[in-house]
Amino acid sequence: MPRETRRPALFAGENPIVRLVRPGTAHFVAAASYWRADYAPEGKGSVLLFWADGGPPDAIYTDNPELAKSVTARFNQHFNGFKERAFGAIEPRAAQFSASGDGRGSMRVVCTAGSTTIELAWDDPVDSFQSRSDSNLGGVDYVVENVMCPVARASITVNGSPVAGELLRASDQESSAFLAFAESWGEA
């Protein structure tokens, strides 16, 4: 089988997401999108785009500001649960990150920026599959490939307090929170 080549490669790493809804509804009340780049033209690093109704102000946390600007402008500001919130106008804030997981569907990320600590947790994968999709974001066509693991349980904690909300589960194998391993983005 011939190999397909796309240039430029724009991102390779992980992009797990937690989106919480008001119980009994499909209305998002909080979302966190964590990007960990093993490769990007802007270099390695971590980025967290976060918002919560009634929580701290919408923010982008990072240890690589150029990477944060790139993944926000190209991709994340166009995602459901984020596109309504003007992330493209938010300046990244310096942060430190630690991440751990078992490689099978359990993962923890801790982001610390000044006096703010945000902890994200994903547990109990309900499925795992390799995915390839074509996306048009901001008028640009992209190809996205990854290994997806929707989860049954996920949480967002800010300074030790859980963010209120629940996962949206469309079926036993779908969830508004998922792990996205080996994620790569390139222009189509």
C-alpha positions as CSV (number, residue, x, y, z in Angstrom):
1,M,0.0,0.0,0.0
2,P,1.5,3.4,-1.0
3,R,2.2,5.8,1.8
4,E,0.3,9.1,1.8
5,T,2.5,12.2,2.7
6,R,1.2,15.5,3.9
7,R,3.2,18.6,4.7
8,P,3.5,20.5,6.9
9,A,2.9,18.4,10.0
10,L,1.4,20.8,12.4
11,F,1.0,18.9,15.7
12,A,1.7,15.4,17.1
13,G,1.0,14.4,20.7
14,E,-2.2,14.2,22.8
15,N,-5.4,16.2,23.1
16,P,-7.7,14.8,25.7
17,I,-10.9,16.8,26.5
18,V,-13.4,17.1,29.3
19,R,-16.7,18.8,28.6
20,L,-19.3,18.9,31.4
21,V,-23.0,19.7,31.0
22,R,-25.7,20.9,33.3
23,P,-27.3,17.7,34.7
24,G,-30.2,16.5,32.6
25,T,-29.4,18.8,29.7
26,A,-26.9,19.1,26.7
27,H,-25.9,22.6,27.8
28,F,-22.1,22.9,28.4
29,V,-21.1,24.4,31.8
30,A,-17.4,23.7,31.7
31,A,-14.7,22.5,29.4
32,A,-11.0,21.7,29.4
33,S,-8.8,20.9,26.4
34,Y,-5.3,19.7,27.2
35,W,-2.7,19.6,24.4
36,R,0.7,17.9,25.0
37,A,3.0,18.3,22.0
38,D,5.8,15.9,21.3
39,Y,6.2,17.6,17.9
40,A,5.0,21.0,16.6
41,P,6.8,23.7,14.6
42,E,6.6,25.9,17.7
43,G,8.3,23.2,19.8
44,K,7.3,20.8,22.6
45,G,5.0,21.8,25.4
46,S,1.7,21.7,27.1
47,V,-1.4,23.9,26.7
48,L,-4.7,23.9,28.7
49,L,-7.7,25.9,27.5
50,F,-10.2,26.1,30.3
51,W,-13.5,27.7,31.2
52,A,-16.3,27.0,33.7
53,D,-19.5,28.9,34.4
54,G,-19.1,30.6,37.7
55,G,-15.5,29.6,37.9
56,P,-12.3,31.5,37.3
57,P,-12.1,33.6,34.1
58,D,-11.7,31.7,30.8
59,A,-7.9,31.1,30.4
60,I,-5.2,29.5,28.3
61,Y,-2.4,28.0,30.4
62,T,0.9,27.0,28.9
63,D,4.7,26.3,29.2
64,N,5.2,27.3,25.6
65,P,3.3,30.5,24.6
66,E,3.9,30.1,20.8
67,L,2.5,26.6,20.9
68,A,-0.5,27.9,22.8
69,K,-1.2,30.6,20.3
70,S,-0.9,28.1,17.4
71,V,-3.2,25.3,18.7
72,T,-5.7,27.9,19.9
73,A,-5.8,29.9,16.6
74,R,-5.7,26.8,14.3
75,F,-7.8,24.3,16.1
76,N,-9.2,24.7,19.6
77,Q,-11.1,28.0,19.3
78,H,-13.3,26.3,16.7
79,F,-14.2,23.2,18.8
80,N,-17.7,22.7,20.2
81,G,-17.8,24.0,23.8
82,F,-15.0,26.5,23.0
83,K,-16.0,28.4,19.8
84,E,-18.6,30.5,21.7
85,R,-16.0,31.9,24.1
86,A,-13.5,34.0,22.2
87,F,-10.4,32.0,23.1
88,G,-8.6,33.5,20.1
89,A,-8.4,36.9,22.0
90,I,-7.1,35.4,25.3
91,E,-3.3,35.8,26.0
92,P,-1.7,32.6,27.4
93,R,-0.6,32.5,31.0
94,A,2.5,30.8,32.2
95,A,1.9,27.4,33.9
96,Q,3.6,24.2,35.0
97,F,2.1,20.8,34.2
98,S,2.4,17.2,35.4
99,A,0.7,14.3,33.8
100,S,0.3,10.6,34.6
101,G,-1.7,7.7,33.3
102,D,-1.7,4.0,32.6
103,G,-1.8,4.1,28.8
104,R,-5.1,2.2,28.7
105,G,-7.6,5.0,29.5
106,S,-6.8,6.5,32.8
107,M,-5.1,9.9,32.9
108,R,-4.5,12.8,35.3
109,V,-3.2,16.2,34.4
110,V,-2.3,18.9,37.0
111,C,-1.8,22.5,35.8
112,T,-0.5,25.1,38.2
113,A,-0.4,28.8,37.4
114,G,0.3,31.1,40.3
115,S,-2.3,30.4,43.0
116,T,-4.6,28.5,40.6
117,T,-4.4,24.7,40.4
118,I,-6.6,22.8,37.9
119,E,-6.7,19.0,38.0
120,L,-8.2,17.0,35.1
121,A,-9.0,13.3,35.4
122,W,-10.2,10.7,32.9
123,D,-11.2,7.1,34.0
124,D,-13.1,4.0,32.8
125,P,-12.7,3.9,29.0
126,V,-15.9,2.7,27.3
127,D,-14.2,2.1,23.9
128,S,-11.0,2.6,22.0
129,F,-10.5,3.0,18.3
130,Q,-8.2,4.4,15.7
131,S,-9.7,7.5,14.0
132,R,-9.0,9.5,10.9
133,S,-11.2,12.5,10.1
134,D,-11.2,15.5,7.8
135,S,-12.0,18.8,9.5
136,N,-12.6,22.3,8.2
137,L,-11.7,24.8,11.0
138,G,-11.6,28.5,10.2
139,G,-11.8,27.8,6.5
140,V,-8.7,25.5,6.5
141,D,-9.0,21.8,5.7
142,Y,-7.1,19.5,8.1
143,V,-6.6,15.7,8.4
144,V,-6.7,14.5,12.0
145,E,-5.6,11.0,13.1
146,N,-5.6,9.6,16.6
147,V,-6.5,6.8,19.0
148,M,-9.7,7.8,20.8
149,C,-10.8,6.5,24.2
150,P,-14.2,7.9,25.3
151,V,-14.5,7.6,29.1
152,A,-17.4,6.9,31.5
153,R,-15.9,9.2,34.3
154,A,-14.1,12.5,34.1
155,S,-13.7,15.5,36.3
156,I,-12.3,19.0,36.6
157,T,-11.2,20.3,40.0
158,V,-10.1,23.9,40.6
159,N,-8.1,24.7,43.7
160,G,-9.4,21.5,45.3
161,S,-13.1,22.1,44.5
162,P,-14.9,19.9,41.9
163,V,-16.5,21.8,39.0
164,A,-20.2,21.0,38.9
165,G,-21.5,19.2,35.9
166,E,-21.8,15.7,34.4
167,L,-20.7,14.0,31.2
168,L,-23.0,13.9,28.2
169,R,-23.3,10.3,27.2
170,A,-25.1,9.8,23.8
171,S,-24.6,6.0,24.0
172,D,-22.7,3.4,25.9
173,Q,-19.7,4.1,23.7
174,E,-19.8,7.9,23.4
175,S,-18.9,10.6,25.9
176,S,-18.2,14.3,26.1
177,A,-14.9,13.4,27.7
178,F,-12.3,11.4,25.9
179,L,-8.6,10.7,25.7
180,A,-6.9,11.3,22.3
181,F,-3.6,9.6,22.0
182,A,-1.1,9.7,19.2
183,E,-3.0,12.7,17.7
184,S,-1.6,14.3,14.6
185,W,-2.8,17.3,12.6
186,G,-1.8,18.2,9.1
187,E,-3.3,20.3,6.3
188,A,-5.4,18.3,3.8
